[in-house]
Every structure is written in C-alpha cells, then in structure tokens.
Amino acid sequence: MTNLEKYDKAFIDAFNVAAEDLPNLKYQDIAAWDSVGHMSLMANIEDSFDIMMEVEDIMDFSSYAHGKEILKANYEVDIEA
C-alpha cells in the first residue's frame, strides 16, 4: 500500500467519506470531522505511518491538503511518493 493509499484510508475510515471528496476536505466541513472525529483521524494516521504526532501538529492539521504538508515537513512521510 502506498503512502497516499494509507493516508486516504485514514480519512475514509475516520469519516466514512468517498475518496473523490478528500482533496478539498477541511476541518468541520462535514459533521464527522468534529473534535472527536479529528482525534480518530489522528490515531489512524499515527497507526498507519508508525509515528507519534506532536500536539501542535495535531492542532494545526486543518485539512486533507495541509495534513500532507505537516507529515512531509515534520515526520518525513511523503504522501505523494
């Protein structure tokens, strides 16, 4: 499974959304992405990539697109590779 597939699966599992809805998804755009859903997503991502995210990064993780940037810059996880 590629990093992109793992990343997408984390969102799909946390929010039960279609893959085509992911690119523009932002925090609180959908009812499922509330504070509880956010923590579920973070747990999925940490498990998928075997990382422990810093609190600042968890709080800053505000969209599907921005999450990719955080993972690449701070955890050396390249989603596009």
N, CA, C and O atoms as a CHARMM CRD file, in Angstrom:
* protein
*
  324
    1    1 MET  N      0.84000  -1.17900   0.00000 PROA 1      0.00000
    2    1 MET  CA     0.00000   0.00000   0.00000 PROA 1      0.00000
    3    1 MET  C      0.88600   1.24300   0.00000 PROA 1      0.00000
    4    1 MET  O      1.81900   1.34500   0.79600 PROA 1      0.00000
    5    2 THR  N      0.59500   2.17800  -0.88400 PROA 2      0.00000
    6    2 THR  CA     1.38800   3.40300  -0.95700 PROA 2      0.00000
    7    2 THR  C      1.03200   4.33100   0.20200 PROA 2      0.00000
    8    2 THR  O      0.02100   4.13900   0.87800 PROA 2      0.00000
    9    3 ASN  N      1.87400   5.33500   0.42100 PROA 3      0.00000
   10    3 ASN  CA     1.58600   6.31700   1.45700 PROA 3      0.00000
   11    3 ASN  C      0.28700   7.05600   1.16900 PROA 3      0.00000
   12    3 ASN  O     -0.47400   7.35200   2.09000 PROA 3      0.00000
   13    4 LEU  N      0.02500   7.35400  -0.09100 PROA 4      0.00000
   14    4 LEU  CA    -1.22400   8.03600  -0.44800 PROA 4      0.00000
   15    4 LEU  C     -2.42500   7.14500  -0.12200 PROA 4      0.00000
   16    4 LEU  O     -3.43200   7.63000   0.39500 PROA 4      0.00000
   17    5 GLU  N     -2.32700   5.86900  -0.41500 PROA 5      0.00000
   18    5 GLU  CA    -3.42500   4.94700  -0.10300 PROA 5      0.00000
   19    5 GLU  C     -3.64800   4.84900   1.40700 PROA 5      0.00000
   20    5 GLU  O     -4.79000   4.81400   1.86500 PROA 5      0.00000
   21    6 LYS  N     -2.56900   4.80500   2.17200 PROA 6      0.00000
   22    6 LYS  CA    -2.68300   4.77800   3.63600 PROA 6      0.00000
   23    6 LYS  C     -3.33100   6.05700   4.15500 PROA 6      0.00000
   24    6 LYS  O     -4.20400   6.02100   5.02200 PROA 6      0.00000
   25    7 TYR  N     -2.88600   7.18600   3.61100 PROA 7      0.00000
   26    7 TYR  CA    -3.40600   8.48600   4.03000 PROA 7      0.00000
   27    7 TYR  C     -4.90100   8.58000   3.72500 PROA 7      0.00000
   28    7 TYR  O     -5.69500   8.95700   4.58700 PROA 7      0.00000
   29    8 ASP  N     -5.27100   8.23700   2.50600 PROA 8      0.00000
   30    8 ASP  CA    -6.67600   8.28200   2.12100 PROA 8      0.00000
   31    8 ASP  C     -7.51100   7.35500   2.99000 PROA 8      0.00000
   32    8 ASP  O     -8.60500   7.72400   3.41700 PROA 8      0.00000
   33    9 LYS  N     -7.01000   6.16100   3.25400 PROA 9      0.00000
   34    9 LYS  CA    -7.73900   5.19000   4.06900 PROA 9      0.00000
   35    9 LYS  C     -7.97200   5.72400   5.47800 PROA 9      0.00000
   36    9 LYS  O     -9.02700   5.47600   6.06200 PROA 9      0.00000
   37   10 ALA  N     -7.01100   6.44700   6.02900 PROA 10     0.00000
   38   10 ALA  CA    -7.17900   7.03000   7.36100 PROA 10     0.00000
   39   10 ALA  C     -8.38300   7.96800   7.39000 PROA 10     0.00000
   40   10 ALA  O     -9.16500   7.95000   8.34100 PROA 10     0.00000
   41   11 PHE  N     -8.53100   8.78500   6.35500 PROA 11     0.00000
   42   11 PHE  CA    -9.66800   9.70800   6.26600 PROA 11     0.00000
   43   11 PHE  C    -10.97300   8.95600   6.01600 PROA 11     0.00000
   44   11 PHE  O    -11.98800   9.23600   6.65500 PROA 11     0.00000
   45   12 ILE  N    -10.94500   8.01400   5.10000 PROA 12     0.00000
   46   12 ILE  CA   -12.14500   7.26100   4.75100 PROA 12     0.00000
   47   12 ILE  C    -12.64600   6.47600   5.96200 PROA 12     0.00000
   48   12 ILE  O    -13.84900   6.44200   6.22400 PROA 12     0.00000
   49   13 ASP  N    -11.74100   5.85300   6.69200 PROA 13     0.00000
   50   13 ASP  CA   -12.12600   5.09100   7.87800 PROA 13     0.00000
   51   13 ASP  C    -12.65100   5.99700   8.99200 PROA 13     0.00000
   52   13 ASP  O    -13.60800   5.63800   9.67800 PROA 13     0.00000
   53   14 ALA  N    -12.04000   7.15700   9.17900 PROA 14     0.00000
   54   14 ALA  CA   -12.44400   8.06300  10.25200 PROA 14     0.00000
   55   14 ALA  C    -13.77600   8.74300   9.96000 PROA 14     0.00000
   56   14 ALA  O    -14.58400   8.94800  10.86600 PROA 14     0.00000
   57   15 PHE  N    -14.00400   9.09300   8.69300 PROA 15     0.00000
   58   15 PHE  CA   -15.15400   9.93700   8.36400 PROA 15     0.00000
   59   15 PHE  C    -16.18800   9.29600   7.44800 PROA 15     0.00000
   60   15 PHE  O    -17.23700   9.88700   7.19200 PROA 15     0.00000
   61   16 ASN  N    -15.90300   8.08500   6.94900 PROA 16     0.00000
   62   16 ASN  CA   -16.83400   7.40700   6.04800 PROA 16     0.00000
   63   16 ASN  C    -17.20400   8.30300   4.85800 PROA 16     0.00000
   64   16 ASN  O    -18.38100   8.51800   4.56700 PROA 16     0.00000
   65   17 VAL  N    -16.17800   8.81700   4.18200 PROA 17     0.00000
   66   17 VAL  CA   -16.36400   9.67700   3.01200 PROA 17     0.00000
   67   17 VAL  C    -15.79800   8.97900   1.78300 PROA 17     0.00000
   68   17 VAL  O    -15.01100   8.03900   1.88800 PROA 17     0.00000
   69   18 ALA  N    -16.21400   9.45800   0.62100 PROA 18     0.00000
   70   18 ALA  CA   -15.71800   8.91700  -0.63800 PROA 18     0.00000
   71   18 ALA  C    -14.34500   9.49800  -0.95500 PROA 18     0.00000
   72   18 ALA  O    -14.04400  10.63700  -0.59400 PROA 18     0.00000
   73   19 ALA  N    -13.52200   8.71300  -1.62700 PROA 19     0.00000
   74   19 ALA  CA   -12.16600   9.14900  -1.97200 PROA 19     0.00000
   75   19 ALA  C    -12.17500  10.43800  -2.79700 PROA 19     0.00000
   76   19 ALA  O    -11.29300  11.28100  -2.63800 PROA 19     0.00000
   77   20 GLU  N    -13.15700  10.59000  -3.66500 PROA 20     0.00000
   78   20 GLU  CA   -13.19000  11.79900  -4.50700 PROA 20     0.00000
   79   20 GLU  C    -13.50100  13.06800  -3.71400 PROA 20     0.00000
   80   20 GLU  O    -13.29900  14.17100  -4.22000 PROA 20     0.00000
   81   21 ASP  N    -13.98800  12.93000  -2.47900 PROA 21     0.00000
   82   21 ASP  CA   -14.27600  14.09200  -1.63400 PROA 21     0.00000
   83   21 ASP  C    -13.06300  14.55300  -0.82100 PROA 21     0.00000
   84   21 ASP  O    -13.09500  15.62700  -0.22100 PROA 21     0.00000
   85   22 LEU  N    -12.01600  13.76400  -0.79800 PROA 22     0.00000
   86   22 LEU  CA   -10.87800  14.04800   0.08000 PROA 22     0.00000
   87   22 LEU  C    -10.08100  15.30100  -0.26400 PROA 22     0.00000
   88   22 LEU  O     -9.77300  16.06800   0.64800 PROA 22     0.00000
   89   23 PRO  N     -9.72700  15.55600  -1.52300 PROA 23     0.00000
   90   23 PRO  CA    -8.81100  16.66600  -1.80800 PROA 23     0.00000
   91   23 PRO  C     -9.22000  18.02600  -1.24700 PROA 23     0.00000
   92   23 PRO  O     -8.35200  18.82700  -0.90000 PROA 23     0.00000
   93   24 ASN  N    -10.49500  18.30300  -1.15200 PROA 24     0.00000
   94   24 ASN  CA   -10.94600  19.61600  -0.67200 PROA 24     0.00000
   95   24 ASN  C    -11.47700  19.58000   0.75500 PROA 24     0.00000
   96   24 ASN  O    -12.03100  20.57100   1.23100 PROA 24     0.00000
   97   25 LEU  N    -11.31500  18.45500   1.44200 PROA 25     0.00000
   98   25 LEU  CA   -11.87100  18.29100   2.77600 PROA 25     0.00000
   99   25 LEU  C    -11.11100  19.13700   3.79700 PROA 25     0.00000
  100   25 LEU  O     -9.88100  19.15700   3.82800 PROA 25     0.00000
  101   26 LYS  N    -11.89000  19.84000   4.63600 PROA 26     0.00000
  102   26 LYS  CA   -11.32300  20.69000   5.68500 PROA 26     0.00000
  103   26 LYS  C    -12.00400  20.39400   7.01200 PROA 26     0.00000
  104   26 LYS  O    -13.13100  19.90100   7.05600 PROA 26     0.00000
  105   27 TYR  N    -11.30400  20.70100   8.07800 PROA 27     0.00000
  106   27 TYR  CA   -11.82900  20.51000   9.42900 PROA 27     0.00000
  107   27 TYR  C    -13.17400  21.20700   9.56500 PROA 27     0.00000
  108   27 TYR  O    -13.32100  22.37400   9.20200 PROA 27     0.00000
  109   28 GLN  N    -14.13700  20.49300  10.08200 PROA 28     0.00000
  110   28 GLN  CA   -15.50400  20.93300  10.33100 PROA 28     0.00000
  111   28 GLN  C    -16.30400  21.20700   9.05700 PROA 28     0.00000
  112   28 GLN  O    -17.37500  21.80900   9.13100 PROA 28     0.00000
  113   29 ASP  N    -15.81400  20.78100   7.89500 PROA 29     0.00000
  114   29 ASP  CA   -16.60700  20.85800   6.65800 PROA 29     0.00000
  115   29 ASP  C    -17.73700  19.84000   6.67600 PROA 29     0.00000
  116   29 ASP  O    -18.79400  20.05800   6.08500 PROA 29     0.00000
  117   30 ILE  N    -17.50500  18.73300   7.35700 PROA 30     0.00000
  118   30 ILE  CA   -18.51400  17.69400   7.47700 PROA 30     0.00000
  119   30 ILE  C    -18.75100  17.42500   8.96100 PROA 30     0.00000
  120   30 ILE  O    -17.87800  17.67100   9.79300 PROA 30     0.00000
  121   31 ALA  N    -19.93100  16.92300   9.28000 PROA 31     0.00000
  122   31 ALA  CA   -20.27800  16.69500  10.68300 PROA 31     0.00000
  123   31 ALA  C    -19.31700  15.72600  11.36600 PROA 31     0.00000
  124   31 ALA  O    -19.01600  15.87600  12.55000 PROA 31     0.00000
  125   32 ALA  N    -18.83700  14.73200  10.61800 PROA 32     0.00000
  126   32 ALA  CA   -17.95200  13.72800  11.21500 PROA 32     0.00000
  127   32 ALA  C    -16.60000  14.29900  11.62800 PROA 32     0.00000
  128   32 ALA  O    -15.94900  13.75900  12.52300 PROA 32     0.00000
  129   33 TRP  N    -16.16700  15.39500  10.97800 PROA 33     0.00000
  130   33 TRP  CA   -14.85900  15.97000  11.33600 PROA 33     0.00000
  131   33 TRP  C    -15.04500  17.04800  12.39300 PROA 33     0.00000
  132   33 TRP  O    -14.82800  18.23700  12.16100 PROA 33     0.00000
  133   34 ASP  N    -15.45900  16.57500  13.56900 PROA 34     0.00000
  134   34 ASP  CA   -15.52400  17.42200  14.74600 PROA 34     0.00000
  135   34 ASP  C    -14.31900  17.09000  15.61100 PROA 34     0.00000
  136   34 ASP  O    -13.39300  16.43100  15.13900 PROA 34     0.00000
  137   35 SER  N    -14.30700  17.52300  16.85200 PROA 35     0.00000
  138   35 SER  CA   -13.12600  17.28600  17.68800 PROA 35     0.00000
  139   35 SER  C    -12.89500  15.79400  17.95000 PROA 35     0.00000
  140   35 SER  O    -11.74900  15.34800  17.99400 PROA 35     0.00000
  141   36 VAL  N    -13.95400  15.03300  18.12100 PROA 36     0.00000
  142   36 VAL  CA   -13.80900  13.59400  18.35000 PROA 36     0.00000
  143   36 VAL  C    -13.34400  12.90800  17.06500 PROA 36     0.00000
  144   36 VAL  O    -12.45200  12.06100  17.10100 PROA 36     0.00000
  145   37 GLY  N    -13.94000  13.26700  15.94400 PROA 37     0.00000
  146   37 GLY  CA   -13.52300  12.71600  14.65900 PROA 37     0.00000
  147   37 GLY  C    -12.07800  13.06200  14.34400 PROA 37     0.00000
  148   37 GLY  O    -11.34900  12.25900  13.76200 PROA 37     0.00000
  149   38 HSD  N    -11.67000  14.25800  14.73300 PROA 38     0.00000
  150   38 HSD  CA   -10.29400  14.70000  14.49200 PROA 38     0.00000
  151   38 HSD  C     -9.31400  13.77900  15.21900 PROA 38     0.00000
  152   38 HSD  O     -8.29500  13.38200  14.65500 PROA 38     0.00000
  153   39 MET  N     -9.62500  13.44600  16.46000 PROA 39     0.00000
  154   39 MET  CA    -8.72300  12.57800  17.21800 PROA 39     0.00000
  155   39 MET  C     -8.71700  11.16100  16.64800 PROA 39     0.00000
  156   39 MET  O     -7.69000  10.48300  16.69300 PROA 39     0.00000
  157   40 SER  N     -9.83600  10.71200  16.12100 PROA 40     0.00000
  158   40 SER  CA    -9.88400   9.41000  15.45800 PROA 40     0.00000
  159   40 SER  C     -8.99900   9.42000  14.21800 PROA 40     0.00000
  160   40 SER  O     -8.26400   8.46500  13.96700 PROA 40     0.00000
  161   41 LEU  N     -9.07000  10.48500  13.45100 PROA 41     0.00000
  162   41 LEU  CA    -8.22500  10.63000  12.26500 PROA 41     0.00000
  163   41 LEU  C     -6.75500  10.63600  12.65600 PROA 41     0.00000
  164   41 LEU  O     -5.94500   9.95500  12.02900 PROA 41     0.00000
  165   42 MET  N     -6.40500  11.39500  13.68200 PROA 42     0.00000
  166   42 MET  CA    -5.00700  11.46400  14.11100 PROA 42     0.00000
  167   42 MET  C     -4.50700  10.08700  14.53100 PROA 42     0.00000
  168   42 MET  O     -3.38000   9.71200  14.20700 PROA 42     0.00000
  169   43 ALA  N     -5.33200   9.33400  15.24600 PROA 43     0.00000
  170   43 ALA  CA    -4.94100   7.98000  15.66400 PROA 43     0.00000
  171   43 ALA  C     -4.74300   7.08900  14.44000 PROA 43     0.00000
  172   43 ALA  O     -3.79100   6.31100  14.38600 PROA 43     0.00000
  173   44 ASN  N     -5.63700   7.19900  13.46100 PROA 44     0.00000
  174   44 ASN  CA    -5.49400   6.41300  12.23300 PROA 44     0.00000
  175   44 ASN  C     -4.18500   6.73800  11.52000 PROA 44     0.00000
  176   44 ASN  O     -3.48000   5.84000  11.05800 PROA 44     0.00000
  177   45 ILE  N     -3.86700   8.02100  11.43400 PROA 45     0.00000
  178   45 ILE  CA    -2.64900   8.45200  10.73500 PROA 45     0.00000
  179   45 ILE  C     -1.41200   7.98100  11.49900 PROA 45     0.00000
  180   45 ILE  O     -0.47000   7.46400  10.89800 PROA 45     0.00000
  181   46 GLU  N     -1.41300   8.15600  12.81100 PROA 46     0.00000
  182   46 GLU  CA    -0.27200   7.70600  13.60400 PROA 46     0.00000
  183   46 GLU  C     -0.05400   6.20300  13.44600 PROA 46     0.00000
  184   46 GLU  O      1.08200   5.75100  13.30600 PROA 46     0.00000
  185   47 ASP  N     -1.12700   5.44000  13.46900 PROA 47     0.00000
  186   47 ASP  CA    -1.01600   3.98800  13.30900 PROA 47     0.00000
  187   47 ASP  C     -0.54000   3.62100  11.90400 PROA 47     0.00000
  188   47 ASP  O      0.30000   2.73600  11.73900 PROA 47     0.00000
  189   48 SER  N     -1.07500   4.30000  10.90100 PROA 48     0.00000
  190   48 SER  CA    -0.73900   3.98900   9.50900 PROA 48     0.00000
  191   48 SER  C      0.73400   4.21600   9.19800 PROA 48     0.00000
  192   48 SER  O      1.33900   3.46200   8.43500 PROA 48     0.00000
  193   49 PHE  N      1.30500   5.25600   9.79300 PROA 49     0.00000
  194   49 PHE  CA     2.68600   5.63100   9.47300 PROA 49     0.00000
  195   49 PHE  C      3.66000   5.37000  10.62000 PROA 49     0.00000
  196   49 PHE  O      4.83200   5.73700  10.53700 PROA 49     0.00000
  197   50 ASP  N      3.18000   4.73900  11.68600 PROA 50     0.00000
  198   50 ASP  CA     4.01100   4.40800  12.83900 PROA 50     0.00000
  199   50 ASP  C      4.76000   5.64100  13.35200 PROA 50     0.00000
  200   50 ASP  O      5.98100   5.63200  13.50700 PROA 50     0.00000
  201   51 ILE  N      3.99000   6.69900  13.60900 PROA 51     0.00000
  202   51 ILE  CA     4.54900   7.94600  14.13300 PROA 51     0.00000
  203   51 ILE  C      3.74600   8.38400  15.35100 PROA 51     0.00000
  204   51 ILE  O      2.63800   7.90100  15.58700 PROA 51     0.00000
  205   52 MET  N      4.32100   9.30600  16.12100 PROA 52     0.00000
  206   52 MET  CA     3.62000   9.97600  17.21200 PROA 52     0.00000
  207   52 MET  C      3.66700  11.46700  16.89800 PROA 52     0.00000
  208   52 MET  O      4.73000  12.08700  16.91500 PROA 52     0.00000
  209   53 MET  N      2.51600  12.01900  16.61800 PROA 53     0.00000
  210   53 MET  CA     2.46300  13.43100  16.23500 PROA 53     0.00000
  211   53 MET  C      2.52000  14.33500  17.45600 PROA 53     0.00000
  212   53 MET  O      2.00700  14.00000  18.52400 PROA 53     0.00000
  213   54 GLU  N      3.15100  15.48000  17.27600 PROA 54     0.00000
  214   54 GLU  CA     3.21700  16.49000  18.32300 PROA 54     0.00000
  215   54 GLU  C      1.85700  17.18900  18.43900 PROA 54     0.00000
  216   54 GLU  O      1.11600  17.29900  17.46200 PROA 54     0.00000
  217   55 VAL  N      1.54800  17.65400  19.63900 PROA 55     0.00000
  218   55 VAL  CA     0.26800  18.32600  19.88800 PROA 55     0.00000
  219   55 VAL  C      0.06300  19.50300  18.93400 PROA 55     0.00000
  220   55 VAL  O     -1.04300  19.70400  18.43100 PROA 55     0.00000
  221   56 GLU  N      1.10800  20.27600  18.68500 PROA 56     0.00000
  222   56 GLU  CA     0.98900  21.43400  17.80000 PROA 56     0.00000
  223   56 GLU  C      0.57600  21.01400  16.38900 PROA 56     0.00000
  224   56 GLU  O     -0.21800  21.69100  15.73600 PROA 56     0.00000
  225   57 ASP  N      1.11900  19.89700  15.93100 PROA 57     0.00000
  226   57 ASP  CA     0.78200  19.40400  14.59600 PROA 57     0.00000
  227   57 ASP  C     -0.64600  18.87900  14.54300 PROA 57     0.00000
  228   57 ASP  O     -1.35000  19.07600  13.55200 PROA 57     0.00000
  229   58 ILE  N     -1.06800  18.21800  15.59900 PROA 58     0.00000
  230   58 ILE  CA    -2.45000  17.72500  15.66400 PROA 58     0.00000
  231   58 ILE  C     -3.41800  18.90100  15.61400 PROA 58     0.00000
  232   58 ILE  O     -4.43000  18.84500  14.91600 PROA 58     0.00000
  233   59 MET  N     -3.11300  19.95400  16.34600 PROA 59     0.00000
  234   59 MET  CA    -3.98600  21.12900  16.36600 PROA 59     0.00000
  235   59 MET  C     -3.96000  21.87800  15.03600 PROA 59     0.00000
  236   59 MET  O     -4.96000  22.48100  14.64600 PROA 59     0.00000
  237   60 ASP  N     -2.83700  21.84400  14.34600 PROA 60     0.00000
  238   60 ASP  CA    -2.67100  22.56400  13.08200 PROA 60     0.00000
  239   60 ASP  C     -3.19500  21.78100  11.88000 PROA 60     0.00000
  240   60 ASP  O     -3.29600  22.33500  10.78500 PROA 60     0.00000
  241   61 PHE  N     -3.52700  20.51800  12.06300 PROA 61     0.00000
  242   61 PHE  CA    -3.95900  19.61800  10.99500 PROA 61     0.00000
  243   61 PHE  C     -5.39000  20.00600  10.61000 PROA 61     0.00000
  244   61 PHE  O     -6.35300  19.45400  11.14100 PROA 61     0.00000
  245   62 SER  N     -5.52000  20.95100   9.69200 PROA 62     0.00000
  246   62 SER  CA    -6.81900  21.56600   9.42200 PROA 62     0.00000
  247   62 SER  C     -7.46600  21.17100   8.10200 PROA 62     0.00000
  248   62 SER  O     -8.59600  21.57300   7.82300 PROA 62     0.00000
  249   63 SER  N     -6.77700  20.40300   7.30000 PROA 63     0.00000
  250   63 SER  CA    -7.34800  19.97300   6.02500 PROA 63     0.00000
  251   63 SER  C     -6.58300  18.76600   5.49100 PROA 63     0.00000
  252   63 SER  O     -5.48300  18.45200   5.94500 PROA 63     0.00000
  253   64 TYR  N     -7.18100  18.11900   4.54000 PROA 64     0.00000
  254   64 TYR  CA    -6.54200  16.98700   3.86500 PROA 64     0.00000
  255   64 TYR  C     -5.21400  17.43700   3.25200 PROA 64     0.00000
  256   64 TYR  O     -4.19000  16.77300   3.41400 PROA 64     0.00000
  257   65 ALA  N     -5.24400  18.57100   2.54700 PROA 65     0.00000
  258   65 ALA  CA    -4.04100  19.07400   1.86800 PROA 65     0.00000
  259   65 ALA  C     -2.97000  19.50500   2.87500 PROA 65     0.00000
  260   65 ALA  O     -1.79700  19.16900   2.71300 PROA 65     0.00000
  261   66 HSD  N     -3.36400  20.23900   3.90100 PROA 66     0.00000
  262   66 HSD  CA    -2.38200  20.72200   4.88000 PROA 66     0.00000
  263   66 HSD  C     -1.78100  19.55800   5.67200 PROA 66     0.00000
  264   66 HSD  O     -0.61900  19.61600   6.07600 PROA 66     0.00000
  265   67 GLY  N     -2.55500  18.52300   5.88900 PROA 67     0.00000
  266   67 GLY  CA    -2.03300  17.34600   6.57900 PROA 67     0.00000
  267   67 GLY  C     -0.86200  16.72900   5.84300 PROA 67     0.00000
  268   67 GLY  O      0.10600  16.29100   6.46500 PROA 67     0.00000
  269   68 LYS  N     -0.94300  16.69100   4.52200 PROA 68     0.00000
  270   68 LYS  CA     0.17500  16.16400   3.72400 PROA 68     0.00000
  271   68 LYS  C      1.43300  16.97900   3.97500 PROA 68     0.00000
  272   68 LYS  O      2.52200  16.42100   4.11100 PROA 68     0.00000
  273   69 GLU  N      1.28700  18.29600   4.03700 PROA 69     0.00000
  274   69 GLU  CA     2.43500  19.17800   4.27300 PROA 69     0.00000
  275   69 GLU  C      3.04500  18.93100   5.65000 PROA 69     0.00000
  276   69 GLU  O      4.26700  18.87900   5.79100 PROA 69     0.00000
  277   70 ILE  N      2.20000  18.77900   6.65800 PROA 70     0.00000
  278   70 ILE  CA     2.67900  18.53500   8.02000 PROA 70     0.00000
  279   70 ILE  C      3.45100  17.21900   8.08200 PROA 70     0.00000
  280   70 ILE  O      4.53800  17.15400   8.65800 PROA 70     0.00000
  281   71 LEU  N      2.88500  16.17800   7.49100 PROA 71     0.00000
  282   71 LEU  CA     3.54400  14.87100   7.54200 PROA 71     0.00000
  283   71 LEU  C      4.88900  14.88600   6.82400 PROA 71     0.00000
  284   71 LEU  O      5.85200  14.28000   7.29300 PROA 71     0.00000
  285   72 LYS  N      4.95500  15.56800   5.70200 PROA 72     0.00000
  286   72 LYS  CA     6.21500  15.62200   4.95300 PROA 72     0.00000
  287   72 LYS  C      7.25800  16.45400   5.69400 PROA 72     0.00000
  288   72 LYS  O      8.40600  16.03000   5.82800 PROA 72     0.00000
  289   73 ALA  N      6.87200  17.62100   6.17200 PROA 73     0.00000
  290   73 ALA  CA     7.82100  18.53900   6.79500 PROA 73     0.00000
  291   73 ALA  C      8.31000  18.06300   8.16400 PROA 73     0.00000
  292   73 ALA  O      9.47900  18.24600   8.50500 PROA 73     0.00000
  293   74 ASN  N      7.41600  17.45200   8.94900 PROA 74     0.00000
  294   74 ASN  CA     7.76300  17.15700  10.33700 PROA 74     0.00000
  295   74 ASN  C      7.99200  15.68100  10.64400 PROA 74     0.00000
  296   74 ASN  O      8.54000  15.34900  11.69500 PROA 74     0.00000
  297   75 TYR  N      7.57300  14.77900   9.72700 PROA 75     0.00000
  298   75 TYR  CA     7.67500  13.35300  10.02100 PROA 75     0.00000
  299   75 TYR  C      8.29700  12.55400   8.87700 PROA 75     0.00000
  300   75 TYR  O      8.34400  11.32500   8.92000 PROA 75     0.00000
  301   76 GLU  N      8.77200  13.26400   7.85700 PROA 76     0.00000
  302   76 GLU  CA     9.42900  12.65200   6.71300 PROA 76     0.00000
  303   76 GLU  C      8.54300  11.59600   6.04500 PROA 76     0.00000
  304   76 GLU  O      9.03500  10.57900   5.55500 PROA 76     0.00000
  305   77 VAL  N      7.23900  11.84800   6.03200 PROA 77     0.00000
  306   77 VAL  CA     6.28000  10.97600   5.36800 PROA 77     0.00000
  307   77 VAL  C      5.82700  11.69900   4.11000 PROA 77     0.00000
  308   77 VAL  O      5.07600  12.67200   4.17800 PROA 77     0.00000
  309   78 ASP  N      6.29000  11.21400   2.95800 PROA 78     0.00000
  310   78 ASP  CA     5.93000  11.83300   1.68200 PROA 78     0.00000
  311   78 ASP  C      4.70600  11.11800   1.13500 PROA 78     0.00000
  312   78 ASP  O      4.79200   9.97400   0.68800 PROA 78     0.00000
  313   79 ILE  N      3.57900  11.79100   1.17100 PROA 79     0.00000
  314   79 ILE  CA     2.31200  11.19200   0.75600 PROA 79     0.00000
  315   79 ILE  C      2.27600  10.98200  -0.75700 PROA 79     0.00000
  316   79 ILE  O      1.64300  10.03600  -1.22600 PROA 79     0.00000
  317   80 GLU  N      2.92400  11.82000  -1.50800 PROA 80     0.00000
  318   80 GLU  CA     2.86800  11.73800  -2.96300 PROA 80     0.00000
  319   80 GLU  C      3.78100  10.65700  -3.53600 PROA 80     0.00000
  320   80 GLU  O      3.65800  10.29700  -4.70700 PROA 80     0.00000
  321   81 ALA  N      4.67400  10.15200  -2.73700 PROA 81     0.00000
  322   81 ALA  CA     5.64300   9.15400  -3.24100 PROA 81     0.00000
  323   81 ALA  C      5.02600   7.79100  -3.38700 PROA 81     0.00000
  324   81 ALA  O      5.70200   6.84800  -3.79700 PROA 81     0.00000
